[in-house]
């Protein structure tokens, strides 16, 4: 279990980690970057507060440079949410829609792309763009 409060880059050694995100612990958003794609990597992100500070997870081609490598299929406010065009930033608390305690997303990598599934209570509060 890892609890992140500001900016953080995950490593391949942390594959399988549960990343608990508490954006209320700071006065700004949380920005997390995924490592260089590698088959078998997996991470789960869980929101531990309800608030307006965004939590973002960015896919990278090399651990630092953002790249459109992600797809999503999940449940947002009891509605199927699917992103079939590669994107780079998963956002909890998108726009003016606050994230909620217990919102979550899990991603896994096939060596090239990242695939997400997840759940959010509030409509449009979890996006991939």
N, CA and C atoms as a LAMMPS dump frame, in Angstrom:
ITEM: TIMESTEP
0
ITEM: NUMBER OF ATOMS
387
ITEM: BOX BOUNDS ff ff ff
-5.0000000000000000e+02 5.0000000000000000e+02
-5.0000000000000000e+02 5.0000000000000000e+02
-5.0000000000000000e+02 5.0000000000000000e+02
ITEM: ATOMS id mol type element x y z
1 1 1 N 0.85 -1.183 0
2 1 2 C 0 0 0
3 1 3 C 0.887 1.235 0
4 2 1 N 0.616 2.122 -0.896
5 2 2 C 1.357 3.387 -0.96
6 2 3 C 0.361 4.524 -0.889
7 3 1 N 0.661 5.54 -0.133
8 3 2 C -0.209 6.701 -0.04
9 3 3 C 0.545 7.897 -0.587
10 4 1 N 0.028 8.481 -1.624
11 4 2 C 0.723 9.586 -2.289
12 4 3 C -0.025 10.89 -2.069
13 5 1 N 0.722 11.951 -1.822
14 5 2 C 0.091 13.223 -1.509
15 5 3 C 0.436 14.373 -2.449
16 6 1 N 1.331 14.225 -3.408
17 6 2 C 1.605 15.317 -4.341
18 6 3 C 1.97 14.767 -5.725
19 7 1 N 3.232 14.833 -6.114
20 7 2 C 3.665 14.32 -7.412
21 7 3 C 4.534 13.084 -7.181
22 8 1 N 4.345 12.088 -8.048
23 8 2 C 5.031 10.821 -7.82
24 8 3 C 5.132 10.051 -9.124
25 9 1 N 6.273 9.413 -9.369
26 9 2 C 6.438 8.528 -10.516
27 9 3 C 6.585 7.108 -10.004
28 10 1 N 5.689 6.227 -10.432
29 10 2 C 5.758 4.831 -10.024
30 10 3 C 6.91 4.127 -10.731
31 11 1 N 7.406 3.066 -10.124
32 11 2 C 8.466 2.261 -10.728
33 11 3 C 7.926 0.866 -11.031
34 12 1 N 8.633 0.137 -11.868
35 12 2 C 8.217 -1.231 -12.18
36 12 3 C 8.314 -2.121 -10.936
37 13 1 N 9.217 -1.807 -10.015
38 13 2 C 9.338 -2.573 -8.765
39 13 3 C 8.087 -2.45 -7.899
40 14 1 N 7.297 -1.422 -8.123
41 14 2 C 6.075 -1.212 -7.342
42 14 3 C 4.846 -1.844 -7.999
43 15 1 N 5.053 -2.597 -9.053
44 15 2 C 3.936 -3.262 -9.717
45 15 3 C 3.136 -4.05 -8.695
46 16 1 N 1.823 -3.972 -8.8
47 16 2 C 0.938 -4.637 -7.852
48 16 3 C 0.537 -3.741 -6.692
49 17 1 N 1.084 -2.533 -6.635
50 17 2 C 0.812 -1.621 -5.519
51 17 3 C -0.617 -1.113 -5.528
52 18 1 N -1.126 -0.923 -4.332
53 18 2 C -2.369 -0.2 -4.111
54 18 3 C -1.949 1.213 -3.738
55 19 1 N -2.288 2.187 -4.587
56 19 2 C -1.901 3.574 -4.353
57 19 3 C -3.122 4.306 -3.812
58 20 1 N -3.059 4.659 -2.53
59 20 2 C -4.154 5.36 -1.866
60 20 3 C -3.897 6.849 -2.024
61 21 1 N -4.83 7.548 -2.673
62 21 2 C -4.649 8.961 -3.005
63 21 3 C -5.54 9.831 -2.13
64 22 1 N -4.905 10.68 -1.326
65 22 2 C -5.644 11.593 -0.461
66 22 3 C -5.263 13.015 -0.847
67 23 1 N -6.031 13.596 -1.773
68 23 2 C -5.746 14.945 -2.26
69 23 3 C -6.088 16.002 -1.224
70 24 1 N -6.842 15.658 -0.196
71 24 2 C -7.169 16.615 0.858
72 24 3 C -5.973 16.845 1.767
73 25 1 N -4.981 15.935 1.711
74 25 2 C -3.803 16.06 2.574
75 25 3 C -2.927 17.237 2.164
76 26 1 N -3.081 17.737 0.959
77 26 2 C -2.306 18.874 0.479
78 26 3 C -3.232 19.952 -0.04
79 27 1 N -2.656 21.039 -0.477
80 27 2 C -3.482 22.136 -0.989
81 27 3 C -3.569 22.118 -2.511
82 28 1 N -2.989 21.081 -3.131
83 28 2 C -3.041 21.008 -4.587
84 28 3 C -3.327 19.583 -5.04
85 29 1 N -3.38 19.42 -6.319
86 29 2 C -3.7 18.124 -6.906
87 29 3 C -2.562 17.126 -6.742
88 30 1 N -2.883 15.845 -6.974
89 30 2 C -1.89 14.783 -6.974
90 30 3 C -1.63 14.405 -8.425
91 31 1 N -0.362 14.327 -8.801
92 31 2 C 0.017 13.949 -10.17
93 31 3 C 0.911 12.72 -10.103
94 32 1 N 0.434 11.617 -10.682
95 32 2 C 1.175 10.358 -10.679
96 32 3 C 1.518 10.005 -12.12
97 33 1 N 2.739 9.532 -12.342
98 33 2 C 3.148 9.065 -13.663
99 33 3 C 3.394 7.565 -13.609
100 34 1 N 2.939 6.893 -14.66
101 34 2 C 3.225 5.466 -14.804
102 34 3 C 4.632 5.288 -15.368
103 35 1 N 5.267 4.157 -15.084
104 35 2 C 6.612 3.921 -15.607
105 35 3 C 6.583 3.544 -17.094
106 36 1 N 7.754 3.323 -17.647
107 36 2 C 7.881 2.823 -19.016
108 36 3 C 7.059 1.538 -19.14
109 37 1 N 6.252 1.399 -20.199
110 37 2 C 5.435 0.189 -20.355
111 37 3 C 6.273 -1.091 -20.327
112 38 1 N 5.751 -2.076 -19.624
113 38 2 C 6.394 -3.386 -19.52
114 38 3 C 5.292 -4.41 -19.258
115 39 1 N 5.274 -5.475 -20.012
116 39 2 C 4.223 -6.491 -19.864
117 39 3 C 4.132 -6.966 -18.421
118 40 1 N 2.906 -7.015 -17.922
119 40 2 C 2.653 -7.542 -16.589
120 40 3 C 2.567 -6.501 -15.486
121 41 1 N 2.948 -5.244 -15.756
122 41 2 C 2.842 -4.227 -14.714
123 41 3 C 1.379 -3.967 -14.398
124 42 1 N 1.091 -3.692 -13.118
125 42 2 C -0.283 -3.512 -12.664
126 42 3 C -0.291 -2.6 -11.438
127 43 1 N -1.242 -1.661 -11.401
128 43 2 C -1.392 -0.741 -10.27
129 43 3 C -2.876 -0.495 -10.026
130 44 1 N -3.223 -0.25 -8.767
131 44 2 C -4.6 0.113 -8.427
132 44 3 C -4.567 1.424 -7.659
133 45 1 N -5.456 2.344 -8.026
134 45 2 C -5.542 3.661 -7.412
135 45 3 C -6.898 3.787 -6.726
136 46 1 N -6.89 4.179 -5.458
137 46 2 C -8.123 4.341 -4.689
138 46 3 C -8.127 5.743 -4.085
139 47 1 N -9.249 6.422 -4.186
140 47 2 C -9.385 7.768 -3.65
141 47 3 C -9.803 7.683 -2.177
142 48 1 N -9.087 8.429 -1.321
143 48 2 C -9.319 8.374 0.125
144 48 3 C -9.948 9.648 0.674
145 49 1 N -10.422 10.528 -0.218
146 49 2 C -11.074 11.756 0.252
147 49 3 C -12.135 12.16 -0.758
148 50 1 N -13.007 13.06 -0.333
149 50 2 C -13.973 13.651 -1.241
150 50 3 C -13.59 15.111 -1.366
151 51 1 N -13.33 15.553 -2.601
152 51 2 C -12.901 16.932 -2.754
153 51 3 C -12.67 17.324 -4.189
154 52 1 N -12.186 18.569 -4.345
155 52 2 C -12.036 19.14 -5.681
156 52 3 C -10.6 19.133 -6.191
157 53 1 N -9.63 18.721 -5.372
158 53 2 C -8.258 18.613 -5.871
159 53 3 C -8.157 17.381 -6.755
160 54 1 N -7.842 17.586 -8.034
161 54 2 C -7.768 16.475 -8.986
162 54 3 C -6.645 15.504 -8.643
163 55 1 N -6.849 14.257 -9.011
164 55 2 C -5.81 13.234 -8.964
165 55 3 C -5.636 12.764 -10.396
166 56 1 N -4.431 12.905 -10.937
167 56 2 C -4.18 12.484 -12.313
168 56 3 C -3.147 11.363 -12.347
169 57 1 N -3.354 10.444 -13.289
170 57 2 C -2.402 9.371 -13.547
171 57 3 C -2.075 9.461 -15.035
172 58 1 N -0.796 9.694 -15.347
173 58 2 C -0.369 9.917 -16.727
174 58 3 C 0.462 8.742 -17.23
175 59 1 N 0.097 8.229 -18.405
176 59 2 C 0.92 7.182 -19.029
177 59 3 C 2.106 7.839 -19.702
178 60 1 N 3.247 7.157 -19.646
179 60 2 C 4.466 7.69 -20.245
180 60 3 C 5.098 6.641 -21.148
181 61 1 N 5.914 7.106 -22.082
182 61 2 C 6.64 6.183 -22.95
183 61 3 C 7.972 5.784 -22.32
184 62 1 N 8.432 6.597 -21.349
185 62 2 C 9.765 6.381 -20.786
186 62 3 C 9.865 6.698 -19.289
187 63 1 N 8.734 6.808 -18.608
188 63 2 C 8.746 7.153 -17.192
189 63 3 C 8.619 8.643 -16.935
190 64 1 N 8.717 9.466 -18.008
191 64 2 C 8.582 10.909 -17.81
192 64 3 C 7.804 11.623 -18.918
193 65 1 N 7.89 11.16 -20.156
194 65 2 C 7.22 11.814 -21.289
195 65 3 C 5.825 11.243 -21.503
196 66 1 N 4.805 12.099 -21.396
197 66 2 C 3.417 11.664 -21.575
198 66 3 C 3.221 11.063 -22.965
199 67 1 N 2.424 9.987 -23.027
200 67 2 C 2.149 9.319 -24.3
201 67 3 C 0.746 8.72 -24.278
202 68 1 N 0.053 8.778 -25.403
203 68 2 C -1.299 8.224 -25.529
204 68 3 C -1.231 6.703 -25.62
205 69 1 N -1.261 6.049 -24.464
206 69 2 C -1.111 4.596 -24.398
207 69 3 C -2.234 3.908 -23.633
208 70 1 N -3.28 4.647 -23.224
209 70 2 C -4.286 4.089 -22.307
210 70 3 C -5.667 3.946 -22.933
211 71 1 N -6.371 2.913 -22.466
212 71 2 C -7.771 2.649 -22.82
213 71 3 C -8.531 2.394 -21.518
214 72 1 N -9.861 2.593 -21.53
215 72 2 C -10.65 2.455 -20.299
216 72 3 C -11.997 1.805 -20.597
217 73 1 N -12.423 0.951 -19.672
218 73 2 C -13.78 0.415 -19.683
219 73 3 C -14.195 0.236 -18.227
220 74 1 N -15.254 0.932 -17.808
221 74 2 C -15.667 0.827 -16.41
222 74 3 C -17.041 1.404 -16.177
223 75 1 N -17.331 1.665 -14.906
224 75 2 C -18.642 2.122 -14.447
225 75 3 C -18.503 3.495 -13.804
226 76 1 N -19.145 4.489 -14.4
227 76 2 C -19.136 5.828 -13.844
228 76 3 C -20.586 6.213 -13.558
229 77 1 N -20.905 6.374 -12.281
230 77 2 C -22.264 6.731 -11.853
231 77 3 C -23.301 5.782 -12.448
232 78 1 N -23.023 4.479 -12.362
233 78 2 C -23.914 3.42 -12.846
234 78 3 C -24.128 3.439 -14.357
235 79 1 N -23.205 4.046 -15.091
236 79 2 C -23.259 4.087 -16.547
237 79 3 C -21.932 3.558 -17.09
238 80 1 N -22.001 2.757 -18.138
239 80 2 C -20.779 2.244 -18.75
240 80 3 C -19.998 3.404 -19.363
241 81 1 N -18.714 3.461 -19.057
242 81 2 C -17.813 4.478 -19.595
243 81 3 C -16.693 3.744 -20.322
244 82 1 N -16.506 4.073 -21.591
245 82 2 C -15.505 3.38 -22.393
246 82 3 C -14.712 4.386 -23.209
247 83 1 N -13.381 4.234 -23.217
248 83 2 C -12.517 5.049 -24.055
249 83 3 C -11.712 4.081 -24.916
250 84 1 N -12.048 4.029 -26.215
251 84 2 C -11.42 3.082 -27.13
252 84 3 C -10.344 3.726 -28.004
253 85 1 N -10.136 5.028 -27.832
254 85 2 C -9.068 5.739 -28.529
255 85 3 C -7.978 6.034 -27.505
256 86 1 N -6.752 5.69 -27.826
257 86 2 C -5.657 5.855 -26.869
258 86 3 C -5.572 7.286 -26.344
259 87 1 N -5.41 7.401 -25.029
260 87 2 C -5.286 8.697 -24.353
261 87 3 C -4.165 8.587 -23.322
262 88 1 N -3.851 9.714 -22.658
263 88 2 C -2.709 9.671 -21.743
264 88 3 C -2.991 10.01 -20.291
265 89 1 N -4.056 10.748 -19.971
266 89 2 C -4.257 11.189 -18.588
267 89 3 C -5.601 10.729 -18.036
268 90 1 N -5.543 9.915 -16.983
269 90 2 C -6.726 9.522 -16.223
270 90 3 C -6.889 10.549 -15.111
271 91 1 N -8.1 11.12 -14.984
272 91 2 C -8.328 12.158 -13.975
273 91 3 C -9.497 11.786 -13.081
274 92 1 N -9.234 11.752 -11.781
275 92 2 C -10.286 11.655 -10.768
276 92 3 C -10.608 13.091 -10.366
277 93 1 N -11.891 13.458 -10.384
278 93 2 C -12.275 14.82 -10.025
279 93 3 C -12.233 15.751 -11.212
280 94 1 N -12.445 15.203 -12.397
281 94 2 C -12.357 15.986 -13.625
282 94 3 C -13.369 17.121 -13.637
283 95 1 N -12.942 18.243 -14.179
284 95 2 C -13.808 19.386 -14.351
285 95 3 C -14.256 19.896 -12.995
286 96 1 N -15.519 20.203 -12.84
287 96 2 C -16.018 20.664 -11.533
288 96 3 C -16.642 19.512 -10.757
289 97 1 N -16.437 18.295 -11.232
290 97 2 C -17.02 17.122 -10.573
291 97 3 C -16.036 16.541 -9.566
292 98 1 N -16.381 16.649 -8.295
293 98 2 C -15.495 16.157 -7.247
294 98 3 C -15.412 14.636 -7.256
295 99 1 N -14.238 14.123 -6.909
296 99 2 C -14.102 12.681 -6.714
297 99 3 C -14.66 12.332 -5.34
298 100 1 N -14.902 11.053 -5.113
299 100 2 C -15.555 10.582 -3.895
300 100 3 C -14.717 9.487 -3.25
301 101 1 N -14.733 9.428 -1.941
302 101 2 C -14.042 8.352 -1.226
303 101 3 C -14.475 7.013 -1.814
304 102 1 N -13.512 6.196 -2.162
305 102 2 C -13.801 4.876 -2.703
306 102 3 C -13.781 4.787 -4.215
307 103 1 N -13.769 5.927 -4.921
308 103 2 C -13.584 5.863 -6.377
309 103 3 C -12.271 5.136 -6.634
310 104 1 N -12.2 4.36 -7.72
311 104 2 C -10.98 3.591 -7.964
312 104 3 C -10.779 3.328 -9.45
313 105 1 N -9.547 3.039 -9.785
314 105 2 C -9.194 2.578 -11.126
315 105 3 C -8.007 1.642 -10.991
316 106 1 N -7.995 0.627 -11.836
317 106 2 C -6.898 -0.325 -11.865
318 106 3 C -6.39 -0.397 -13.3
319 107 1 N -5.067 -0.443 -13.47
320 107 2 C -4.513 -0.547 -14.814
321 107 3 C -3.513 -1.688 -14.883
322 108 1 N -3.378 -2.23 -16.067
323 108 2 C -2.383 -3.266 -16.322
324 108 3 C -1.816 -3.023 -17.712
325 109 1 N -0.601 -3.505 -17.93
326 109 2 C 0.126 -3.223 -19.163
327 109 3 C 0.431 -4.51 -19.928
328 110 1 N 0.302 -4.446 -21.246
329 110 2 C 0.639 -5.605 -22.093
330 110 3 C 2.033 -5.462 -22.709
331 111 1 N 2.774 -4.446 -22.29
332 111 2 C 4.101 -4.186 -22.83
333 111 3 C 4.112 -3.004 -23.779
334 112 1 N 2.916 -2.636 -24.28
335 112 2 C 2.792 -1.506 -25.194
336 112 3 C 1.793 -0.486 -24.672
337 113 1 N 0.603 -0.959 -24.283
338 113 2 C -0.484 -0.089 -23.828
339 113 3 C -0.888 -0.416 -22.398
340 114 1 N -1.631 0.54 -21.789
341 114 2 C -2.202 0.378 -20.458
342 114 3 C -3.716 0.255 -20.606
343 115 1 N -4.31 -0.646 -19.853
344 115 2 C -5.756 -0.88 -19.889
345 115 3 C -6.325 -0.65 -18.503
346 116 1 N -7.331 0.242 -18.416
347 116 2 C -7.953 0.596 -17.138
348 116 3 C -9.354 0.004 -17.031
349 117 1 N -9.723 -0.283 -15.814
350 117 2 C -11.109 -0.486 -15.439
351 117 3 C -11.285 0.291 -14.147
352 118 1 N -12.511 0.643 -13.8
353 118 2 C -12.685 1.413 -12.577
354 118 3 C -14.124 1.76 -12.304
355 119 1 N -14.301 2.548 -11.242
356 119 2 C -15.632 2.942 -10.787
357 119 3 C -15.55 4.318 -10.134
358 120 1 N -16.54 5.148 -10.407
359 120 2 C -16.674 6.444 -9.742
360 120 3 C -18.142 6.675 -9.441
361 121 1 N -18.416 7.301 -8.319
362 121 2 C -19.791 7.552 -7.874
363 121 3 C -20.438 8.683 -8.672
364 122 1 N -19.707 9.766 -8.91
365 122 2 C -20.261 10.955 -9.559
366 122 3 C -19.99 10.918 -11.056
367 123 1 N -21.021 11.157 -11.856
368 123 2 C -20.876 11.189 -13.301
369 123 3 C -19.825 12.185 -13.75
370 124 1 N -19.014 11.83 -14.702
371 124 2 C -17.943 12.645 -15.281
372 124 3 C -16.841 12.999 -14.297
373 125 1 N -16.81 12.354 -13.125
374 125 2 C -15.737 12.666 -12.167
375 125 3 C -14.495 11.809 -12.412
376 126 1 N -14.586 10.846 -13.307
377 126 2 C -13.434 10.01 -13.681
378 126 3 C -13.378 10.001 -15.197
379 127 1 N -12.306 10.554 -15.764
380 127 2 C -12.188 10.639 -17.223
381 127 3 C -10.812 10.172 -17.683
382 128 1 N -10.745 9.772 -18.928
383 128 2 C -9.484 9.462 -19.583
384 128 3 C -9.45 10.279 -20.863
385 129 1 N -8.477 11.16 -20.965
386 129 2 C -8.396 12.045 -22.148
387 129 3 C -6.944 12.278 -22.52
